[in-house]
Amino acid sequence: MIPKKSHLLTAIGWLFLLPAILFVYVNVMRYEIGIEPWVDPFRWFAADSLTRQILMSPMLLLGGSLLGVVLNLFAVLKLRAQKTDGEFCLTASIKPRLWNVVAGATGALVFMVLFGYAIVENIGHH
């Protein structure tokens, strides 16, 4: 059975969101709350420093969360363009699906947290 386009986009979107969500979870638990997280995939999968740098690269974390948001938007957003009487009309309709909305909102929140952290961290060094 072939999955629907929206289900496939949801699954791929969650896969792109997962590293950023886990990164925020681990760092909030460890540095803000002071509790060692019971799940730390960056220690499990990144024994050497090169792999750890790749897994925690800003491009992967920020880009993955943004791509996850975009993929989930594509699953719920339908755009229609038409030209009538010399006028260009663009119509957007949204068919909200629970998991796409949850993934989009989670991805947007994680992206904002990571982007804000990146700005604050880089401003503090100058």
N, C-alpha and C positions, 0 to 999 in steps of 0.2 A: 504494500500500500504506500503510495506516494503522499508525503505530508503536504498540507496546504501551504501556500506561499507565506501566509502570516505566521504559521507555526514554525516554519523553517527560519524565517527572519527573527522570530522571538528567540529561538534556541541559539542562533549564531550571535545575536545581540547579547544574550546572557554570557556566552563564552568570551566575548570581547570585554564585557564588564567585570568578569570574575577577578582578574589580577588586580584591578584598581580597588574593588570592594575589599578584597583580602588585605591589600596593602594598608588601606585606611583602617580596617578593623584591627590589624596587628599593631599599628602605631598608636592608635587611640588607647587600646588596652594596655600597652606597655608604657607609654610615656605620659599619657594624660590621667589614666586611672591608677596606674602603678601595679597592675596585675599582669603576670606573665600569661600570654594567651595560650589556650590549650591547643589551638591550631595555628601553626606557623609554617605555611607551605614554602616560604622563602628559605627557611633553614632546611627543610626536607629535600627540596629539589635543587638547591644551589649550594653544593658543597664547595665548589671553587668560586673565586671572586669574580671571574669573567661571566659565568652564568648568572650570578647574583646581580651583577651590574646590568646585564641584559634584561633580566626579569623586572628589575626596579628602575628601568630607564624611564625618563619623563615622556619620551615619545610613545612607549608602550602603554604607560598608565594613562596619560592624558588623551592620546590618540585612540586607545581602546575604549575608554569611557565615552568619548565623543562619537566614535563609530557605533557603539552600542545604542546610543540615543538615536542616531540617524536611522539605523536599521529598524528600530522599533517605531519610529515615526513613519517610515515607508510602509510598514505593515498596517497602519491605521489611517493613513492619509491617502486620499484619492484626489488627484488633480485632473481637471478637464479644461482644455483650452479650445476656444472656437472663435472664428471670425465671422461676424454677421454685420452686414451693412457697413463694411469698412471699419468696424470697431473690433478690437481684440478683447475678448472676455475670458477671464481665468476664474474658474470655480474650484473651490476646495471643499471637500467634504471629509468628515472624520467619522469613522466607525470605531468607537472605543471598545477595545478588548482588554479585559482586566490585566492579563500578564504583560501586554505591550505597554499599557499605561504605567504599571508598577515598574517595569524595566526602564522605561523612559524617565520616570521621575527619579528612580534610584540612580541612574546614570547621570542625570543632570545634577543631582545633589553631589555625587562623588566627584564629578568633573569640577564643580564650583569649589569644593573643598580643596582638591588638589591644585587647581589653578590659583586659588587664593594663597595656599601654602607656598607655591612656587614664587609668586610675586613677593610675598613677605620675606621669604628666605633670601631672595636675590637682592632686595632693597636693603636688607640688614647688613649685607656684606660690602656695600659701597660707601 
